[in-house]
Amino acid sequence: MSIKGFLKAHLLPVVSLILMLLSFFVSVPTGEMIVSLQWNGIAMVAVMTMVVAGLKKERVVEGIGKAVDAFSHTASLLAFFAAFAFILSPFITSLFAVIAILPIAISILKEKEREELTSSFAAVITLAAIAGGTVFPGGSHHNMVLHTALGETSFLDTTLPYFIASIPVVILSIPILLGKRITEKTYIKDEEREVVQGNKGMRMLYVCFAFIAFLTSFSLFKWVDIVIFTIAILLVFDKEVFLKADYSFLLSTIFLLIAGKCLSPILNELIATGEMWKSIVLTELVGGLPVSALLTSTGINQRILLQSVNIGSVGTLLSLPALTALKIVRKEHRKAFAVKYSIISVLLLAVFIIVSVFIN
């Protein structure tokens, strides 16, 4: 792989590393500083990295392709995929929900000879995944970073209103983007689908890991115990997953948390006033993970920060799920996807801002 290719594939961790090194000129990290990092959040990202790699390896989600023949209209088919993304994302992150579900949806549309609907399906699925991912710590990388700073009760009290408010927007986005095609039937080609291969025992193992991670995010287990347990089990049953895992988000989280500690004097001045709106704008510009990791060590109210990064993660194409969806869809559909996603995500952004005004 060329240097350009490497940088393109690992842009986030490379930029995070550079920012961390530059932050040392402001404040040199100390042992106490490292110990005080959000290690529970880092541990959750580490466990979810393994879980997601295992789910992808065993092709757990691909089995939903068998269910689509029950839906003969474009609206019902899109509603199925959107509902699946919305329900799945709180447990395995909105990013992986997009990675897992969107290619299946595109493949089904091709099979049913309705590829012109690709941009609409991609936009709604991406929005549904991001909306669903707001509610639980496992729904996004920024939620993982922030969840231990609030505690499980305060976390749900903060995120649940946004989760509930997003449901009608996701439902409404289907007729908005499909328009007159909402009642059209899909064409079903008479051909057998590929049988999804995978080890049933390993699939169950990774589903259990995801459930354990979900329970641990609500303090039912200690994160250090779960990390040790996960590594030990995988070393025995599935060493290969360590090579298939994508560690870029784990490394980025660590680099950015350290940078946030070192830059805290500057960042505290930056958000001294209007912390919520500044955090929302920053998230719109650079994404939720960098903002949450950099600002969690400042004096900002953690509840405000959690709301801000979840609000700022919609209404922009720079969120990780939206950028990923943009890569997944074919080149000829990207412009239409960008336009359609922007329309419905700005609608959700407006709803989230209204919710924030009422609950703060």
N, C-alpha and C positions, 0 to 999 in steps of 0.2 A: 504494500500500500504506500502511495506517495505521501509526502508531508501534507500536501493540500487535501488529499483524501482523508488522511487521519484527522486533520483539524476540522474538516467538515463533519466527520462522523462523531467527533468527540468535542464539539464546540463548547458546550456548557461546562464540563469539568476543566477544560483548558483555560477558559476565561475565568472560572472560579479560582483556579490555582494562581493565575496571574494577579487577580485582585487580592487574594490572601497574601501573596509575597509583597505586593505594593503596600498593603496595610501595615506591614512590619515597620515601615518608616514612620508611621504615626504612633504606634505603640508595640513594643516587643512582647510577644506572648510569654506568659509565665506558666509554671506548673499549676498554680492555683486557677489560672484562667482556663487551662485545658480541662482540669477536673470539673469546673463549673459549667461546661458545655451541656447542651440538652442531650445527654447520652441516651435517655429513654427514647427520644425521637429518633436519634441515630440508629438505635437498636431496632426500632420498628421498621425503619427504611431498609435495614439489612435483612430482616426476616422477610419482608414483603418482596425484596429483590429475589430471594431464593424461591418464594412461593410463585411469583409471576413467571420465573424461568421454568419452574416445574410444570405449571399449568400450560405454558406454551409448548414445552417439550412433549407433553402427553396429549396435546391437542384437545383439552378438556371442553372448551367452549364450542368447538366445531360441530359437535353433535346436534346443535340447534338447527342445522340445515335440514334435518329430517322433518321438522315441525312445520316448515313453511308451506307445504302443499295444502295445509288446512285453510290458508288465506288466499282467496281468489281475487280480491280487489286491492288496488294499490294502497289505499288508505289503511286497510286492516294489516297489510304486510308491513308497512312502515310503522304503524302503531306497535306491532309485535316487536320489531327490532328496537324501537325507541324505549319501550317498556323494559325490555331485557337489559339494555344499556343502563337505564335509570336504576333498576333494582340491583344490578351486578356491581356497578361502580363504587358504592359505599364500602364494599368488602375487598375489592382488588385494585382500587384506584381508577379514576376516570380515564387516565392515560391508557392503562392496559385494557379497559373496556372498549375503547376506540380501536386499539391495535387488534383486539381479538374479534370484535363483532363487525366492524366496517368492511374488512375484506370478504367476509362471508356474505354480507348484504350485497356487495358489488358483484360477487360471483353469482348469486341468485338472480339478480337483475339481468345479468348477461344470459343466464340460462333461460330466463323467461322472456328474453328479447325486449327488455325495457331499459336499456342502458342510458336512455335520455333522462331517466329519473335519478341517475347517480348523484348529481350535485344536491338534489333535494334530500335524498336519503342520507347522504353524508352529513349535511348540515344539521338535520334533526337528530340523528344518532349522536353526533358530537355534543350538541347542546344538552341532550338528555343525560349523557354520561357526566358532563360537568355539573349539571344541576343535581343529579343524584349523589355525586361525590362530595357535596357540601356538608352532608349531615353527620358522617362518622369520621373518626381520625384516619381510618384506612382509605378514605375516599380520594385523597390527594396527598402529594408529598408535603405541601405546606401545612396541611392539617396534622400530619404526622409530627412535624417539627414543633408545632404549637400545642399539641393536646395535653402534654404533661404540665404545662405552665398554668392551665386553667382548672384541671380536674374534670372528671367525667360528667358531673351534674352541670357545672357551669358551661362545659363545652356544648352539651345538647341544648341547654337553655338558649345558647347563643346561635347555634346553627339551625335548629329545628324550624324557626319561623321562615327562614330563607328556603329551606327544603320544601316546606308545604306550599309556599307562595310560588315556587317554580313549577309545580305540577300543572296548573291551568295553562301556563305559558308553553310548556312542552306540548301539551295536547293541542293548543291553538295553533302551534307552528305547523302542524300537519296540513290542515286546510289552507293555511296562508301560503305555503310553498307548493302544494299540489294543485291548488286552484280547481279548475274544471275536471282535472284528471282524478279527483278524489274518488269518483264512482267508477272509474274505468277498471276493467278486469285485466288480470295479468295472463300472459300466454304461458302455458306449461308445456315444455318440450318433453316428449316421451323418451326419456333416457334415465338410466340409473345413475345415482350419485355415487361418488367414491365413498367406500366404507371407511370411516375414520378409524385409523389404527392407533393403538395405545394400550398400555398396561393398566388394566382396571384397578389393580391393587395400588399402583403408584398414583393413579388419578385420585383415588380415595384418600391417599396419604396427603397429597397437596391440598385437597379440599379441606381436610382436617386441620392442616397447618394454617390455612386462611381463616378458619373458624377460631382457632386458638389465638391467632394474632388479633382478631376482632375482640375476643374476650379480654385479652391482655391489655388492650387499649383502654378498657374500663377497669383497670387495676385488679382484675381477678387473679392475675399471675404477675410475677416480677419479670421485667424485660430481660435482665441478665440471665435468668434461668431459661427463658424461652430461646434466647440466642444459642446458649450452650446445648440445649436439647435439640434444636433444629440442626445445628452443625453435626452433632453426634449421630443423629438418625440418618442424615444424608450421607455422611461418610460411610455408613454401613450399607445403605440401600441404594444410593444413587449419587455416586461421586461425580458422574458426568455433568450434573446440573451446575456444579461450581464453574465449569468451563463455559457453559452456555449462558450464565447470568450476565446481565448488563449492569456493571458496577458504576456507571457514569453518574447516576443520581445519588448514590451513596457517597461517592467521592466529592461530588459537588456540594452536598449537604455539609460534609465535614469542613471543606475548604471555606464555604460561605459562613458557617457558624464561627469559625476562628476569625475570619475577616471582620465579622460583625462585632466580635469582642474588641478587636484592635481598633476599629473605627468608631467605637461607641461615643467618644467625645464629640466627633464631628457629626455623627448621625443624630445625637441628642439635640444639637443646635438646629439641625435641619428640620426636625419634626417637633420643635418646641411648641409651635402653634399649628392648629389645623391638622393634627396628626392623622385623623381618619381620611380626610380628603387627599392629603399628600400621599398616604399609603395606597389609596385606591389608584391614583394617577401613576405612581411608581409601578404598581402591579400591572396596570394596563400596558406600560412601556417595556417592562423587563420580565414579567411573569411572577407567579405566586411564590415559587420556591426561593428565588433570590431575595425577595422582599421579606419573607417570613424569617429566613435564616439570618439576614443582616440586621433586622430590626428587633428580633426577640431579645437581644441583650441590651437594648436601650431602655430608657425609662418609659416607653410607651405602654399604655394600658393593653395587656395581652388580649382582653376581650375585644377591644377596638381593633387591634391588629388582626385577629382571627376574622372578624367581619370584613375588614378592608380587603384582605387578600382573596376572600371568597367572592366579594362583590367585584373586585378588579379583574378576576379571572374570566368574567364574561364581558361581552362587548368589545373584545379584542381578538385578533387573529394570532397574537403572540403568546397565548397560553399553550402549554405543552400538548394537550389533546387536540387543539385546533391546528397547530403546526404539524402534528403527526397526521391528522386527517388530510391536510393539504398535500403531504408527501404520498399518502396511500392512493388518493384518487388520480386517475390518469390525467395527463397534461391538458387534454382538451376540455376537461371538466373543472379544472382548478379555478378559473376566473368566475364561473357560475357559482361554484361552491363558496368562494370568498364573498361574493355579493349576497348570496342567500343566507349564509351563516351570519354575516354582519347584521342583516336585517333582524333576524330573530334573536340574536344575542344582545343587540342593543335594546330590544324590547324587554328581555330578561334583566338587563342592567338597570333599566328604568324601574322595573318592579322591585328589584333588590334595594335600590336607593330609597324608594318609598317605604319599604319595610324597615330600613335602618332609621329613618326619621321617626317612625312610630315606636320603635323599641328602645331608642337611646334618649 
